[in-house]
Amino acid sequence: MKQLMLAILAMSILAGACRSKEKKSPIESLGDLKEAGEKIKEATDASTSKWEARKAKGDTMALPYKDLEAFLPEISGYTKDGEPKGSQMSMPGMGSYSQAEQRYKNGDKEIKVEIVDYNAAFQMFSAATALYKMGYATEDDNKKEAASDLGIKDVSAYESIYKKEQRGSLAVIAGDRFMINIESNGSNDPDLLHSVAKSMKLSEMASK
């Protein structure tokens, strides 16, 4: 089943890469497709090893959503728009996860930060988050997507920047356990997204 999932993900990447000649992709042949599948497998294996280490210490559950709220940042120039929101969910046979989010405003500009702890459901996320670590990039007249190096150990990121709209997003994976989604409306400056991410306790999260 796992090998099938990896193959499907890799084929999805290839299909997306072939939709437009303007898109830049490292996958241009069946050999590249095989290499991409191998990279996904390596990333998922590494994620599994980290989860097994947490499991050995008895750390098998997602943090309560109230604990996640403590990792939400303060953003310079922006004020919090309301109180943080959070929730927890359990799915029989599939584990559980928790999430917390906060919205921020600066005039007409908005930022939303969401944190998901998928510790107890890592198998659902590991294959998908592996794509962020592959170095896959795509670009057309409307949007540019690429991996982004924040310079923090055990932290990877993937940014999506819209060229004709003032918006963008940054997906951050910390320690193969936490997914942080940062969305900006009113600005498509990647430096803003990076500064928000770096203002968070990513090293602490990655060490859990």
N, C-alpha and C positions, 0 to 999 in steps of 0.2 A: 504493500500500500504506500509506504514512504517513497519508494523508487518511482511509483506511478505519479505521486504528487510532484516530485522533483521534475519529472519529465514534462508534466503539464505546465508547470511554471516556466520551465525553459522554453517550451514551445510558445507560450504566451508572449514571452519576450521577443522571440524571433518574429512572431506575427506582427507585433507592434512595430518592430524595426523595419519591416518590409512595407508598411503602409505608405511611406513617403520617401522619395529619393533624397529629400532635403534632410531627413533625420540622420543623425550620426550615431552609429551603434557599433560596438565591438563584435557583434555577431553578424558575419557575412557569409558563413558557410556551415556545412554540417560539422566540420571540425571545430569551429567556434562554438556551435551549439553544444557539442560534447564537453568542451572545456567549461562552458557556462554551467552545465549540469554538475560537473565535478566541483566547481567552486561553490555552488549552492550546497552540495553534499558536505563539503568541508566546513562550511559555515554552520550548517545545522548540527553536524557532529560536535563542533566546538561548543555550540549552545547547549547541547545535551550534556556534555561533560560538566559544564558549569552548573546545570540544574542538578546533576547527580551529586556534585559536591555540596550544594545547598541541602539536598535531601538527606545526605549523610549527617548533616548537623541538625536535622529536624526542621529545617526551614522549607516547608512545602506549600504554604498558603500565601495568598496575596495579602499585602498590608491592608488594614482597615482604611476606608477612604478618608477618614478624618486624619490619619497619619500622612496620607499623600498630600493633603492640603498644606502641610507644613513645607513641602518642597515647591509650592507655587511661588513665583518670584515677585519682587517689586520692580516695576519698570520705570526707569527715569523718564520724566516728561509725560507719563500716563497715570491716570487715576483708576482705581478699581471701579468697575461698573457693577455694583451690587455685591452680594456675598458669593463666596465660592460654592460650587455645587459638586456633589459627589454621589457615588452609588457603589454597591457591590452586587455581584451576580454569581450564582452557583448553577452549574449545569450538570446533571447526573451523567457520569461517564466521561465528562469532558473537562472537569475541573472548575475553577472559578477565577474571577478577576475583579479588580476594583479600579475605579477611575475618579479623578477629581479635575475640575476645570475652573478657570477664572477668566472673566472678560475685563478688558481695560479700554479706556477711551482717552483721546487727546483731540478735542474738537470733533472733526468729521472722521478722524482716523480711529481704527479699532484693532485690537490684538486679542486673540483668544489663545490661551495655553491650556492644553489638556494633558494629563499624566495618566497612563494606564500601567498597572502592575499585573503582568500576565504570568507571574511565577507559577501559579497552580494550573495554568492552561498553556504552558509554553509550547506544546506541540502544535497548537493551533496557529501560533504566531511565528515560530522559528523559521519555517520555510519562507514565509513572506518577508520577514525582516532580513533574511539572508540576501535578498535582492539589493538591499541598501548598501551592502558591503562589497558588491561585485565590481563597482566602478562603472556600472552601466550608465550611459548618458544619452539623452535625446534632445533634439532642438528643431524647431520649425519657426515660422514667422510669428507665431502666437506665444510660444512658451519654451523655456529652456529648463531641462531637468538634469541634475547631475549629483553625484556624491560630493559631500563637503567635509573637509577635514577640520575639526574644531580644535585639534591639538590636545585632546584629553584622552588618557589611557582608557581602553575598553569602552570608548564612546564612538559611535559612527553616526553619520547624518546624511540626509538626502534632501536637497532643496528643489523646489518648483517655483520658478519666477515667470510671471506673465509679462510679456513685452508691451502689449497694447492696453493693459489694464493695471490699475494701481493695486495689485495684490500679489501675495506670494505665500509660500508655506515652507516649513522646515520640519522634517520628521527626524527625530533623534532617538537612537537606541542606546541605552545605558546598561552595561553589564548583562546583556542578553536577558533582561528582566523587565525593564521599564521602557515604555514607548512614550515619548513626549512629542506632541504635535503643536507647533506654533504657527498660527495663521494671522496674516496681516491684511487688513483692508484699508485702503487709503495710501498705501506705500508698497512699492515693489522693490525696495532696496534690500538686497540680501544681507548687507552689513547690519541692518536693524534686527533681522531674524537671528543672526549670529550673536549679536550682543545680548539679546534676550536669553538665548540658550546658555551663553557663558556666564550669565548672572545667576544661573541656577546652581544647585549643589550637585552637579553631574558626577563629580569624582566620588562623592559620598554615595550617591545612588548606584554607581557602577561597582562599588566595592561590596554591596550587599549580596 
